[in-house]
Amino acid sequence: MKPKILVIDDEKNTRDGLREALADDYNVLLAEDGIKGLALLDANPDVCIALTDLRMPGMDGMDFIRNVTSRKNAPLIIMLTAYGSVQTAVEALKVGAYDYLSKPVDLDNLEMMLERGMKVLRDRAEKNGAANEGGAVNIIGSSSAMTAVLDSIRQVAATKATVLVTGESGTGKELVAQAIHKLSPRANKPFRPVHCAALSENLLESELFGHEKGAFTGANERVAGRFEMADGGTLFLDEIGEISLAVQVKLLRVLETHQFERVGGSETLTVDVRVVAATNRDLRAMVEQGTFREDLFYRLNVVNIRIPPLRERREDIPEILDYYLKKSASDNGKDVADISPEALGVLMAYDWPGNVRELRNCVERMVVFARGTTLTMTDVPADIRSAVGEQFEAKAMSPKTAETASTESLPNVGLNVKENEKSLILKALEECGGNRSQAALKLNISRRTLYRKLHEYGLAKDDGEAQG
């Protein structure tokens, strides 16, 4: 996907000219002053580079730089000014600018400067990744829902509290458990996962608590369990709702006393283990049904972190998709670097019942079979195109006004790409209250492209300019 850059200038011709010159390689956002530039940064935290004029009404370029550079993960800033001087350049660099360019802008110089800036950002990301390896929170998503999840992880990580992570299959519950461990004082101690549903009752008991030689047929030597192996660290119990009542009793005792015996043994062992459990089941309902102990539920549910399904945080899809697109292209030796707005629109409309795991697998399949450098509608799996068409048809069947239904109904994506594109544009305009700039951002296309599409489909209105 194209990197996002922000252009701030009170001269409309300058803004539009820079967008036109850079649109092939970048997703260009425009603002007419520093205050509106800050608002766009708030709405688009993935902006890589900001180009700002020096003298503007309201908030000028220097104040903009001072405000932005104090932020976490701030973009690189390039100062643009017709009032060029060594003193101005030095001042801009002192307050945090990456570089400085005089107006009128030499586009060749600007493009080279942007390329250098993008390389700086890539190198910085690689260094941060190396520095944080084993300790970074490898969870993708900047939506408000995922920001809340990350905040909860950071708050609970420093404590000893038992954590219950809930969420649908494929949402990344083990990643949350790993993040809690990596950000905790136990980070240098073991992290031991146990996938409870994969083991029978007897095997799970032995896996958790270990066994003595001769405890059962085939037990030819003493074996330490996961609680012993995780001493001082974190034990992750995945699919905790699948364990039997007998194992639940023994697990409750460990949580309460930190003590247990190996299977077939009499020696009482004491451990210091932090437990993080996960489930995609409703444990409260299981308690009412008598299939899960109430006392164990409350022991596990000291802190609950719910991971929302992907359909509840669709704004994270482009970021997750971009990550796995680049990873899959690198892993498979494919020269695929982008996805078309139409294909992205379909993937964002899909409900992803398998959540991030399903999206990751879908992206890899698309990259492997891609024939070009950009993923297009033809690369989107037919079952997803069909499912999206059915989703929108189902919405159209609900009792709504004809006008609302026309913007939410979507023809079978696999049959008519143009009609799908037209419907997506109408839906984006409706959700943005007719504001074309916001609709273009939502569709991940330039406003110029949106205008062209509106004229192409006979949707343009004379008052369009006034709407943004």
Summary of the structure (lengths in Angstrom):
residues: 468
radius of gyration: 27.1
end to end distance: 24.4
largest distance: 85.8
contacts: 1466
relative contact order: 0.07
helix: 51%
strand: 14%
